[in-house]
Amino acid sequence: QVQLVESGGGLVQAGGSLRLSCAASGDIFSIKAMGWYRQAPGKQRELVATITIRSGSSTNYANSVKGRFTISRDSAKNTVYLQMNSLKPEDTAVYYCNADLWMYDSWGQGTQVTVSS
């Protein structure tokens, strides 16, 4: 069982930055990878970035955020971060942390990111 808690969302002006945090607890040793997804009003939830946990720190990004967002992890804190720079209004969404385990996925409650133009 893994529980995820996101934090760091908020309101920021276009071009600004935010850093999201996702703290994992529970059966953290069963996590294969973690990632960030987002869901904007009227749209389906989409992948933002992923990072492997057990086999290193291989990362993957959606094309829309490449060069602007960086996913990283702190193993000692069981925490994954999403550094978001050069934010655009189209980045506005609820951002969800995800943990990919061997037999199931876990999701955080989501944190709102709003980027004003």
Secondary structure, DSSP 8 states (H G I E B T S, - for coil): -EEEEEE--EEEETT--EEEEEEEEESGGGEEEEEEEEE-TTS--EEEEEEESTT---EEE-TTTTTTEEEEEEGGGTEEEEEE-S--GGG-EEEEEEEEESS-EEE---EEEEEE-
